[in-house]
Amino acid sequence: MRRFLAAFVGFVAGLALTWLCLYTLSHANLSPRTGRGCDAEHCGPWWALPLGVALYLIPTVGFTIAGYLSVARAWPRRKTFVVFGLLVIAAVFFMVRPYL
């Protein structure tokens, strides 16, 4: 039960971080760089939108796995904080990368 709870908290934390990144970037008056000068909804292939949604869920899956492993392997608090800190940095960079 503790493993499930830790995985669920990691899942919710990943969703919250992804939402926060997307919300901040959408209000920053930035537009992602594309190779053709158009967005995926209007001139991309049919699979671009489902792929985009799947890519936005990658940080959530990472947080879920880290939460489960932190309890299953009884990581010390310091290691848990370091792993989750690195996941936050990686997730933010993953979300900001298309805008750079």
C-alpha positions as CSV (number, residue, x, y, z in Angstrom):
1,M,0.0,0.0,0.0
2,R,2.9,2.4,0.8
3,R,4.4,1.7,-2.7
4,F,1.1,2.5,-4.4
5,L,0.6,5.7,-2.4
6,A,4.2,6.8,-3.2
7,A,3.6,6.1,-6.9
8,F,0.3,8.0,-6.8
9,V,1.9,11.0,-5.1
10,G,4.7,10.9,-7.7
11,F,2.0,10.7,-10.5
12,V,0.1,13.7,-9.1
13,A,3.4,15.7,-8.6
14,G,4.4,15.0,-12.2
15,L,1.0,16.1,-13.5
16,A,1.2,19.3,-11.4
17,L,4.7,20.1,-12.6
18,T,3.7,19.5,-16.2
19,W,0.6,21.6,-15.9
20,L,2.6,24.4,-14.2
21,C,5.2,24.4,-17.0
22,L,2.6,24.4,-19.7
23,Y,0.6,27.1,-17.9
24,T,3.6,29.3,-17.5
25,L,4.8,28.9,-21.1
26,S,1.4,29.6,-22.5
27,H,1.2,32.9,-20.6
28,A,4.7,33.9,-21.5
29,N,3.8,35.0,-25.1
30,L,6.2,32.5,-26.6
31,S,5.6,30.2,-29.4
32,P,7.5,27.0,-30.0
33,R,9.9,26.8,-32.9
34,T,8.7,24.6,-35.7
35,G,10.5,23.6,-38.8
36,R,7.7,24.5,-41.2
37,G,6.3,27.6,-39.5
38,C,3.0,26.0,-38.5
39,D,1.6,24.2,-35.5
40,A,0.7,20.5,-35.2
41,E,-3.0,21.1,-35.0
42,H,-3.4,22.7,-38.4
43,C,-0.8,21.3,-40.7
44,G,0.8,18.3,-39.0
45,P,0.1,14.6,-39.5
46,W,-2.8,12.9,-37.7
47,W,-0.4,11.3,-35.1
48,A,1.2,14.6,-34.0
49,L,-1.4,15.5,-31.4
50,P,-1.4,12.1,-29.7
51,L,2.4,12.0,-29.7
52,G,2.4,15.5,-28.2
53,V,0.1,14.4,-25.4
54,A,2.3,11.3,-24.8
55,L,5.4,13.4,-24.6
56,Y,3.8,15.7,-22.0
57,L,3.1,12.6,-19.9
58,I,6.8,11.5,-19.9
59,P,7.7,13.5,-16.8
60,T,4.6,12.1,-15.0
61,V,5.8,8.6,-15.7
62,G,9.2,9.4,-14.4
63,F,7.9,10.8,-11.2
64,T,5.6,7.8,-10.7
65,I,8.5,5.4,-11.1
66,A,10.8,7.4,-8.8
67,G,8.1,7.5,-6.2
68,Y,7.6,3.8,-6.3
69,L,11.3,3.0,-6.2
70,S,12.0,5.4,-3.4
71,V,9.7,3.4,-1.1
72,A,10.4,0.0,-2.5
73,R,14.1,0.3,-2.1
74,A,13.9,2.4,1.1
75,W,16.0,5.3,-0.2
76,P,17.2,7.7,2.4
77,R,15.6,11.2,2.4
78,R,18.7,12.8,0.9
79,K,18.8,10.5,-2.1
80,T,15.0,10.9,-2.6
81,F,15.3,14.7,-2.6
82,V,18.2,14.6,-5.0
83,V,16.4,12.3,-7.4
84,F,13.2,14.3,-7.3
85,G,15.2,17.6,-7.7
86,L,17.0,16.2,-10.8
87,L,13.6,15.1,-12.1
88,V,12.2,18.6,-11.7
89,I,15.1,20.1,-13.5
90,A,14.9,17.6,-16.3
91,A,11.1,18.0,-16.7
92,V,11.3,21.8,-16.8
93,F,14.1,21.6,-19.4
94,F,12.1,19.0,-21.4
95,M,9.1,21.4,-21.5
96,V,11.1,24.6,-22.2
97,R,13.3,23.0,-24.9
98,P,11.0,23.6,-27.8
99,Y,10.8,27.3,-26.9
100,L,14.6,27.9,-26.9
